[in-house]
Amino acid sequence: MDERLRFSVLGPVSAWRGTVEIELGPPQQRAVLAVLLLAEGRQVLRSGLVDAVWGTRAPASALGILRAYVHRLRQALEPAGNPASSVVRSTGDGYQLRVSSAELDLRTFRDLLGRAERARRAGDASGSAAHLQQALGLWRGTALAGVRGEYAQTQRQRLDELRLSAEAARLTAELDLGAHAQATAVATGLVAEHPLDERFRELLMLALYRSGRQAAALDTYREAQTLLARELGVDPGPALQTMYQRVLRAETGLLTLPPLASAEPPAPARAAAPAPVTVPTAARAGASSATPVTAPTATLTATTAALTATPAQLPAGLAVFVGREAELARMARLPSGGTVVITAIAGMAGVGKTTFAVHWARQVADRFPDGQLYLNLRGFDPVGPPVPPAHALRTLLESLGADPRALPQDIDALAALYRTLLTGKRVLVLLDNAHDAAQVRPLLPGEPGCLVVVTSRNRLAGLVAVDGAHPLHLDVLSLPEARALLARRLGPERVTAEPDAVEEIVTRCARLPLALAITAARAATTRSAFPLAAIAAELRDTADGLDAFHDGDTSADVRAVFSWSYRTLTPEAARLFRLLALHPGPDISLPAAAGLAGLSRPHTRQLLSELVRAHLVDETAPGRYASHDLLRVYATELSGTIDPPQQVRAARHRMLDHYLHTAHQAVALINRGRALISLADPAEGVRAEEFGADAERARAWFAAEQAVLLEAVEQAAAHRYDVHTWQLAWAMANHLHMQGLWREEEAVHRTAMDAALRLGDRSAEAYAHLGLGTAMTSLGRFEEARVHVERATELHMESGDMRACAESWRSLAWVTEQQGDAHAALGAAQRSLALLRAHGGPDPDDRRLRTATASGLNAVGWCHVLLGRHREGLDHCVQALALHEQLGDEVHAAHTWDSIGHAHHLLGEDDEAVTSFRNALALYRGHDGLRWFVSGTLMRLGDTHLSLGHPDAARAAWTEGLDILERLAHADAEQLRARLRSLADPV
């Protein structure tokens, strides 16, 4: 049986093993496969994959989610395969999927086009037509169907252009063969499908003329002339005009000459040498489908772009941008480096700051060859706080290629690294929706080669005065600009026909671009058959205004405009729109929205689709939804006036239940040795997301929801959902700790502590103390940490929760070890192990207990080694390793191999030590987020190499470890610096 893999992108993204189709998972996972397939064997950088899958809205944890997708694709494509020899290979900082011509329909398509071209050049029109027919038969619908996003749409347009070029080539071959009637039928269909594509008009005219239908050929030209003038305001292109003149003159040469060169198929692209590929963002998308095409594409290389690794994050520009000529001219006179502040008069929202900034940034993007960065600082988000500068720096550094898990914790260190990476480069940075100068200042480069554009509702006078920013204030549109905006969106004929109605619409919308755009969208869709006077009357009748847009003039309100879309909703969709205002943002997943509303996921998906159609919500990524902050303000106002307080509280309770129960399930999978807390049953209508036994999916969920979870803790505390507050902090602590987000870990547990004290719940207080102690230990604040962990231990002892108490004792062993008190550390570790053995429960198959017991054995063994009892310590660690390997727990096994290596080294068994350390490193490096542990093992491996008389090997290990610790801004870095200095000292 043929078991070969085959792939398809000329239709839905699909894969088969033999004749059996493979389930490829969710849309974003399919998108990853599509990008790899379109690279046709070349390496695709991870940063490029992130751009392709998420565009400008990539979460901070995108790389972790990406690895999970690749892992699941490997499992789906080769269930029994070895990852090292997988069809999806890891290559450097990217991935590669090698496919032959027979395995990918796109490559087969291109090969057939190449054969068709060679046949045409040889004068074999019949062979050329046959190859083209076979090539077009490979298409199974719209290319990349099922893959969403701006990158997919750009590639879809390019692939579709290839298909249309092949269609034109096939028509040419049929005309060469004299099949004029058949060519006429096909060309007529193509013209109907693509009325603005002039090459098909040209071929249809030729086919009609050769069929003896000169008048019909001339009518085809006149139809094109009328359509292009009406839709685009342009004349037909030179090729179509030339065909018209030749048909009009009844040139006999048209009956005998070969078809026009413009209809020739493109030559197939030759395979280039493999090179790293990154994926274009939507900022590099091609022309709109409304752009007239005067000649077919000349190459097939449009299927994949030869790109660089530079970030290109600017959002797509607005196709109907109008006006702002004076402001654009001022921007053009600015120096090429520095900071530009774009702000609206009186801080008015909706004036078009972002649209203007993106439009201008796209005009000058080519002056910044090292990339363009975009970041929404959420300075005036209605429900969440502005993005902290440290978080913004992390996002920008990741966009510049920095490893998120290797970034320092201190904001000054982050800013210094950011300035370092930008030194000597020309990068444009667009910081959108800033709150104040303090938020922006750490994000400014250190040299003038870069340009920073900042938008804000504030004037940012401090940035102008202190940092030399160039202020530019945007007012509402002028009357001519407002009229032009409506004309661009509604068509000049409709606007010209009703000047009075246009004037009233402009006045009622206060010349505010956002209000005008919403009004025009409604007039062009649900009110397309209505006169503009009726639109103006609706505005007049509902002019009760949004306070955020009110500046003293009662006509300057847009609440009425928002209400139009809202009033068209079904009652259930309207309720969901109001409830979405309760969500902390920045976006919400479908399962979370279903929990918020207390509805099934299919039903909620239908309601969200209704909101998207009404332009009240955007689907920013497959399955994730967000809306403009002004619309969220409007929804908040509506909810406050419509929804009874008890219903609002119930909805918020459901939302928090969704996140709490899902996070609880996820952490139970990820950390199988942790003592779990008990939760109350979820509210009716809440169904937690399910991960099966897939820990990678659980990690991906935490990564995707990290920002939401942090905000959820704060919102729960603000609204006094105190149980949710401390339990959410507990549930996400493991994720924050493993990601090195120790300051965030401390912050959520401080919030949890306040909630626990309000509740008077001593068990909750114990968990909050333990979380604070864990975070502070990682931050090097050992005295504070010890106080918190000791208090957690006391409280757990009082409550009688011996499993939790054992966990606290083990944490105390870690803290005291960091303080250099090995005797106290050993005592704490032994207490932890004794409690686990005495109070573990009756089930001998309790995996969680066995994992915790093995970790306890390793902790005791490590402490014995620290006290010089090397053989005793080694015995404990070997017992721990056997348990971990029995359980298949690689991370804890890595910890134990490290302990074993250290014991061997101190016993003088350095060869065994090197082997043990290498085993630990191999296991650590197979998992994300463990760089801190890697650095410690490298330090001890270097010590062992030096003992063996291998200083070069020691230097290599210490240098690698130092690099990790410096990126983490960890205090242990000085130990490695001292070791490296000692190697340089003369003997």
C-alpha positions, 0 to 999 in steps of 0.5 A: 500500500502506498503510504507516502505523504501528500500535501495540498494548498490549492484548496483547503490545506490538507494532507494524506497518507496514501489515500487516508486524509490526516486530521491537521488540527485547528486553523492556526496549526494548519496555518503553520503547515501552510507556511512551511509548505509554501516555502517549498523546502526552505527554512522558515524562521520562527519569527516569520511563522509567528508573523504569518500566524498572528500578524501584528497581534502575536501574543507574548507567548507566540513562540511557545504556542508555535512549538506546540503546533509543530509538535502536534503536526509531527505527531499527526504526520508521522505518528510513529516517527522520530522527531529528529528525522521528522518531515518537519525538521528543526533547523537553527532558529526555524523549521523546514518541511522538504517535499518533492514535486509529487508530494505537493500540489503547488509544485506539481502545478508549477511543473505542469506550467513549465511543461506547458511553456516548453510545449508552447515554445516548441509550437505544440499548442495541443500539448501546451493546452493539455498540460495547462488543463491538467494543472488547473485540474489540481485546484480544489477550490480557493487556495489555503481555504480554512486558513485565516489571517492577513498573511494567508489572504496575501498568499491566497491572492498570489496563488489565485493570480497564478491560477488566473495566469494559467487560465489566460495561457490555456485560453491562448492555447485553445485559440491557437488550436482554433477552438474559438467557440470553446474559448469564447465560453470559457472567457465569458465565464472568467470575465463574469467572475473577474470583471476588472481583469482586462486580460480576459476581456482582451482574450474574449474580444479576440475569441469573439472576433475569430468567431465572426462576432465583431460587434460582440467583441466591440460591446465587450470593450465598451462594457469594460470601459463603462465598468472601469470608469464607474468603479475606479474612475480609470480608462482601459489599459493600453493592451485592451485599447489596442485590441479594440482598435484592431477589432474596430479596423477589422484587421485580418492579422487578428485571424492569423497571428498568434495570441498577444504576448500579454497572454503568455503563461509565465515561465516557471521559477527555478529552484533557488538554493535553500535559504532562510525564509521569513514570512511577510506580514499583511503590510506587504500585501499586494494590490486589492482585488479591485485593482484593474489588471492590464497584463498577466503576471510574468513569474510564478515566484509570487507563491512564496516571497524571498524575504528577510528576517526584519520585522514588518509589523505595521498594520494594513493601511486604510484603502479609503484614506482621504485628506490630511494633506497639511499634516502629511506635509508637516510630517514630510519635513521632519528629520529622519530620526527622532520622535513624533507625537501625534495627538488630537486636540483636547484628547478627542478619541476617534479622530484618526490618529492611528489611521494617520500614523499608519498611513504616513509610516507606510509612506516612509517605511522604505527609509527604515530597512531594518524594520518597522515595529508596532505596539498598542500601549492601551493607554486609554483602554476602558477596562484594563490598565495601560501596558507597563513599560517593562511589558512593552519592552519585552514585546519589542525585544521579542519582535527584534528577535530576543528570546523571551525567556532570556530577558532580564527582569529589571526595567532598566536592563530591559531598556538598555538591551532594547537600545543596544539592539537598535544601535546602528540600525534604522528602525521605525517604531509606531507606539499607538495609544500611549497614556503619558510620557512616562509610559513612552520614555523607556521605549525610545531608542538611544540614537537618532537613526530610528524614528518613533511615532507616538499616538495618544489622546494626551498632548504628551507635553513632557515628551516634547519638552524633555525628549525633543519630540515634534508635536502634531495635533490632529483636529477633526476633518475639514468639511471638504475632507469629511465630504471626500471621506463619504464620497470614497466610501459611498461613491461620488454619484450617491453623495453628489445627488443629496448634498443637503443630507451629506451636510447633515451627516457630516454635521451630526458626526461632528466631522469625526472620522470614526463616526463618519466611517461607521455611518458610511458603512451602515449606509453602504450595507444595511441601508444601501437602498435608503436615500442619504436623507433617511440616514441623516434623519436617523442620526437626528432622531437618536442624537443623545451622544457619547460623552467621550466625544462631547466637547460642548457642542450637542451635535458632536456625539457618536453614541447614536451612530453606535446605537444603529448597529446595536439596535439591529442585533438580536436580543441574545447578540445584544446581551453578549455585546454588553457582557463582553464589556466585563471581560478584562481583555485585550481579547477573548476566546470563543470558550471564554465568551461562551462561559461569560454568556452561559451559552453553548460554544456553537450558539456563542459562535453564531452570536459572535459572528453576528457581532462581527457582521455588525462591526461591533466586534472584530475576529482578530485571530481565528477564535479570538475577538476584540473591539475598539475601546470606544465600542467597549465604553459604549457596551459598558454604558449599555450594560450599566443601564440595561443589565440588572446588577445581579445578572452582571455579577453572575456573568462575571462569576461565570467568566472567572469560573471559566478561567479558574477551572481551565487554569486548574486543569492545565496546571495539573497536567503541567506540574504533576508533582504539585499538591492541588487545591480544591475548587467549588463546582463551576457555575451553571453554563460554564465548561472548562477547556479540555486538554486531555493528557496533552501538557503541551496544549495546556502550556499553549493555553497559558501562553495565549491567555497570560495577559487575560489571566493577569488582568482577571486576577486584578478584576476579581480582586476589584469586584471582591471575588476573593476566592477566585482571586487567590485561586487564580493566582495559585493556578497561574503561579507555575506558568509565571515562575517557569517563564521567569516572570517573577515580578508578575508572580509576586504581584498576583500573590500580593493581590491574593494575600489581600483577598485571603485576609478579607476572607479570613481564610488561613488556608488561602493565606498560606498559599499566598505566603508560599507564592510570595516566598517562591517569587522572592526567592527567585528575585534574590530576596531571601530574608523576605522569602524565608519569612513568607515560606515559614508562615505558609508552613505554620498555616498549612500545619494548622489546617492539617493539609499535610500534602500542602505542608510538605510542599511548603517544607520543600520550598523552605529547603530551597530558600535556606539553601540559597541563604547558605544554611545547608543544615536547615535546608536538609532538615526542611527537606527531610520534614517534607519527605517524611510528611509525604510518606506518612500522609500521602494517602492510601492509593499506591498508584497516586502519580502526583504523590509518587512524583512529589516523593521522588522530588523529595528524595532528590531534595534530601539527597542534594542537601546531603551532598551540600553537607559533604555526605556525598555517598548518602546523597547519591543514594537518595538521588539514585532512588529519586531518578528511578521513580522519575524515569518510571513515571516518565517525568523528564523535567524532574529527572533532569533535576535529579541527574544534575544532583547525581552529577554534582555528587559524583564530582565531589566524590572525585568521579568526574567522568561519571559526573560529566555523563550525568550533567550531559544527561540533565542538559539533554532533558532540560533542552527538550523543554521550554522555559528551563534556561535557569536550570540549564545555567546551573548545570553548566556551571557545575559541568564547567567545574568538573571539566576543570577538575579533569584538566580541560580548561577550554571545555570549562570555559565553554560551559561557563560562557554559555551559562553566563550568557543565560544568567546575564539575560535573566539579570540573575545574581549568580552571574557573578559566580561565573564571571569569577570562574572565567576570570580565574581561567585568565589569571596566570598560574 
